[in-house]
Protein backbone atom coordinates (compact mmCIF):
# COMPACT_ATOMS: atom_id res chain seq x y z
CA UNK A 1 0.00 0.00 0.00
CA UNK A 2 2.83 2.42 0.86
CA UNK A 3 4.55 1.66 -2.44
CA UNK A 4 1.41 2.51 -4.41
CA UNK A 5 0.97 5.76 -2.48
CA UNK A 6 4.62 6.69 -3.08
CA UNK A 7 4.40 5.96 -6.81
CA UNK A 8 1.11 7.85 -7.12
CA UNK A 9 2.55 10.86 -5.30
CA UNK A 10 5.65 10.79 -7.48
CA UNK A 11 3.57 10.69 -10.66
CA UNK A 12 1.40 13.61 -9.50
CA UNK A 13 4.50 15.66 -8.61
CA UNK A 14 6.09 15.00 -12.00
CA UNK A 15 2.92 16.07 -13.82
CA UNK A 16 2.57 19.21 -11.68
CA UNK A 17 6.22 20.03 -12.25
CA UNK A 18 5.79 19.67 -15.99
CA UNK A 19 2.71 21.91 -15.97
CA UNK A 20 4.08 24.67 -13.70
CA UNK A 21 7.83 24.67 -14.42
CA UNK A 22 9.68 25.43 -17.63
CA UNK A 23 13.04 26.39 -19.04
CA UNK A 24 13.80 29.26 -21.35
CA UNK A 25 16.78 30.07 -23.51
CA UNK A 26 17.89 33.65 -22.97
CA UNK A 27 17.49 35.56 -26.23
CA UNK A 28 20.76 37.49 -25.86
CA UNK A 29 23.10 35.29 -23.84
CA UNK A 30 23.67 31.56 -24.28
CA UNK A 31 22.01 30.66 -20.98
CA UNK A 32 19.15 28.41 -19.98
CA UNK A 33 17.00 29.23 -16.96
CA UNK A 34 14.39 27.32 -14.97
CA UNK A 35 11.27 29.34 -14.15
CA UNK A 36 7.77 29.03 -12.71
CA UNK A 37 4.99 29.56 -15.25
CA UNK A 38 2.14 31.96 -14.48
CA UNK A 39 -0.39 29.43 -15.80
CA UNK A 40 -0.14 25.70 -16.43
CA UNK A 41 0.86 24.52 -19.88
CA UNK A 42 2.43 21.30 -21.09
CA UNK A 43 5.10 23.26 -23.02
CA UNK A 44 8.50 22.86 -21.34
CA UNK A 45 11.06 24.80 -23.43
CA UNK A 46 10.60 28.42 -24.45
CA UNK A 47 12.79 30.39 -26.85
CA UNK A 48 12.58 33.52 -28.99
CA UNK A 49 12.90 32.91 -32.75
CA UNK A 50 13.53 36.64 -33.17
CA UNK A 51 16.20 36.81 -30.50
CA UNK A 52 18.14 40.06 -30.71
CA UNK A 53 17.67 40.48 -34.47
CA UNK A 54 15.68 43.23 -36.17
CA UNK A 55 13.02 40.81 -37.42
CA UNK A 56 9.37 41.46 -36.71
CA UNK A 57 6.71 38.91 -35.78
CA UNK A 58 5.17 39.38 -39.24
CA UNK A 59 8.42 38.07 -40.82
CA UNK A 60 8.17 34.71 -39.03
CA UNK A 61 6.56 31.44 -40.10
CA UNK A 62 3.38 30.33 -38.33
CA UNK A 63 5.29 28.00 -35.97
CA UNK A 64 7.85 30.68 -35.18
CA UNK A 65 5.06 33.19 -34.49
CA UNK A 66 3.54 30.78 -31.96
CA UNK A 67 6.93 30.33 -30.29
CA UNK A 68 7.55 34.07 -30.18
CA UNK A 69 4.12 34.84 -28.73
CA UNK A 70 4.56 32.18 -26.05
CA UNK A 71 8.03 33.55 -25.25
CA UNK A 72 6.59 37.04 -24.90
CA UNK A 73 3.70 35.82 -22.70
CA UNK A 74 5.72 33.61 -20.36
CA UNK A 75 9.17 35.27 -20.36
CA UNK A 76 9.34 38.84 -21.68
CA UNK A 77 6.11 40.09 -20.09
CA UNK A 78 7.27 38.79 -16.70
CA UNK A 79 10.53 40.76 -16.82
CA UNK A 80 12.77 37.77 -17.48
CA UNK A 81 15.33 37.61 -20.32
CA UNK A 82 16.39 41.24 -20.00
Residue frames relative to the residue before (quaternion, step in Angstrom):
aa qw qx qy qz dx dy dz
X 1.0000 0.0000 0.0000 0.0000 0.00 0.00 0.00
X 0.6611 0.5041 -0.3097 0.4614 3.60 0.95 -0.86
X 0.6267 0.5454 -0.3331 0.4460 3.56 1.06 -0.75
X 0.6511 0.5084 -0.3069 0.4727 3.57 0.97 -0.85
X 0.6497 0.5061 -0.3132 0.4729 3.59 0.97 -0.84
X 0.6475 0.5181 -0.3163 0.4608 3.60 0.96 -0.82
X 0.6750 0.4884 -0.2882 0.4720 3.57 0.89 -0.95
X 0.6433 0.5201 -0.3172 0.4638 3.58 0.97 -0.84
X 0.6560 0.5046 -0.3020 0.4732 3.57 0.94 -0.89
X 0.6484 0.5199 -0.3154 0.4581 3.57 0.95 -0.86
X 0.6534 0.5119 -0.3100 0.4637 3.58 0.95 -0.85
X 0.6515 0.5069 -0.3110 0.4711 3.59 0.94 -0.88
X 0.6634 0.5045 -0.3083 0.4587 3.61 0.93 -0.85
X 0.6372 0.5140 -0.3292 0.4705 3.59 1.00 -0.75
X 0.6614 0.4953 -0.3101 0.4701 3.60 0.91 -0.85
X 0.6611 0.4959 -0.3076 0.4717 3.60 0.92 -0.87
X 0.6311 0.5294 -0.3266 0.4634 3.57 1.03 -0.77
X 0.6585 0.5056 -0.3048 0.4666 3.56 0.96 -0.86
X 0.6875 0.4871 -0.2851 0.4569 3.59 0.98 -0.80
X 0.8043 0.3310 -0.1395 0.4733 3.61 0.91 -0.89
X 0.7090 0.3785 -0.2631 0.5337 3.62 1.21 -0.17
X 0.0318 0.7914 -0.6103 0.0179 3.55 -1.21 0.48
X 0.2910 -0.7101 0.5998 0.2266 3.53 -1.32 0.09
X 0.0863 -0.7830 0.6122 0.0689 3.53 -1.13 0.65
X 0.3758 -0.6883 0.5801 0.2202 3.49 -1.23 0.68
X 0.4473 -0.6993 0.4909 0.2644 3.55 -0.65 1.15
X 0.4339 -0.7440 0.4481 0.2397 3.58 -0.82 0.97
X 0.7210 0.3889 -0.2648 0.5087 3.62 1.19 -0.19
X 0.7773 0.2592 -0.1264 0.5591 3.56 0.91 -0.92
X 0.4952 -0.6552 0.4796 0.3088 3.58 -1.13 0.56
X 0.3887 0.7033 -0.4934 0.3329 3.57 0.53 1.22
X 0.2107 -0.7412 0.6235 0.1323 3.52 -1.23 0.58
X 0.0870 -0.8151 0.5728 0.0014 3.56 -0.88 1.00
X 0.3682 -0.6790 0.5912 0.2322 3.54 -1.17 0.72
X 0.0496 0.8044 -0.5906 0.0405 3.60 -0.97 0.77
X 0.4445 -0.6469 0.5476 0.2899 3.53 -1.37 0.29
X 0.3865 -0.7362 0.5115 0.2168 3.57 -0.77 1.06
X 0.4826 -0.6716 0.4797 0.2932 3.59 -1.14 0.58
X 0.7620 0.0777 -0.0917 0.6364 3.57 1.31 -0.20
X 0.5543 -0.6315 0.4125 0.3520 3.59 -1.06 0.59
X 0.1402 0.7435 -0.6468 0.0958 3.52 -1.12 0.82
X 0.5333 -0.6537 0.4364 0.3128 3.56 -1.06 0.72
X 0.5177 0.6482 -0.4130 0.3760 3.60 1.23 -0.43
X 0.2461 -0.7998 0.5385 0.0994 3.57 -0.88 1.00
X 0.8006 0.2467 -0.1044 0.5359 3.60 0.82 -1.01
X 0.0982 -0.7892 0.6060 0.0155 3.55 -0.90 1.03
X 0.0948 0.7796 -0.6150 0.0712 3.57 -1.01 0.81
X 0.4042 -0.6987 0.5376 0.2440 3.56 -1.27 0.40
X 0.3442 -0.7443 0.5307 0.2141 3.62 -0.53 1.10
X 0.6369 0.5187 -0.3299 0.4653 3.59 1.13 -0.57
X 0.1276 -0.8154 0.5494 0.1302 3.56 0.94 -0.87
X 0.7444 -0.3583 0.2867 0.4851 3.57 -0.89 -0.93
X 0.4242 0.7091 -0.4661 0.3162 3.59 1.22 0.31
X 0.5749 -0.5957 0.4447 0.3419 3.56 -1.33 0.08
X 0.3646 0.7390 -0.4940 0.2773 3.60 1.23 0.22
X 0.2932 -0.7097 0.6103 0.1948 3.51 -1.33 0.41
X 0.6658 -0.5004 0.3651 0.4159 3.57 -1.22 0.41
X 0.6240 0.5615 -0.3375 0.4261 3.60 1.04 -0.73
X 0.6553 0.5281 -0.3073 0.4441 3.62 1.16 -0.55
X 0.6194 0.5857 -0.3289 0.4064 3.59 1.24 -0.27
X 0.5495 -0.5657 0.4869 0.3754 3.55 -1.30 0.34
X 0.7044 -0.4572 0.3221 0.4372 3.58 -1.25 0.23
X 0.6678 0.4927 -0.3049 0.4673 3.61 0.91 -0.88
X 0.6658 0.4965 -0.3024 0.4677 3.57 0.96 -0.85
X 0.6029 0.5464 -0.3535 0.4615 3.59 1.09 -0.66
X 0.6415 0.5179 -0.3207 0.4663 3.58 0.96 -0.88
X 0.6569 0.5108 -0.3049 0.4633 3.58 0.93 -0.91
X 0.6722 0.4995 -0.2992 0.4573 3.57 0.91 -0.92
X 0.6624 0.5002 -0.3125 0.4619 3.59 0.92 -0.83
X 0.6438 0.4977 -0.3217 0.4841 3.59 1.02 -0.73
X 0.6244 0.5295 -0.3346 0.4667 3.59 1.02 -0.78
X 0.6692 0.4907 -0.3027 0.4688 3.58 0.92 -0.87
X 0.6639 0.5044 -0.3125 0.4551 3.62 0.95 -0.83
X 0.7920 0.3576 -0.1787 0.4614 3.58 0.70 -1.06
X 0.7834 0.3366 -0.1639 0.4961 3.62 1.00 -0.70
X 0.7575 0.4132 -0.2336 0.4482 3.58 0.42 -1.21
X 0.6926 0.4853 -0.2908 0.4474 3.60 0.84 -0.91
X 0.6862 0.4635 -0.2779 0.4868 3.59 1.20 -0.40
X 0.5814 -0.6303 0.3522 0.3751 3.58 1.28 0.22
X 0.5145 0.6080 -0.4410 0.4136 3.59 1.21 0.26
X 0.7915 0.3123 -0.2434 0.4656 3.58 -1.30 0.27
X 0.4555 0.6462 -0.4858 0.3728 3.56 0.89 0.98
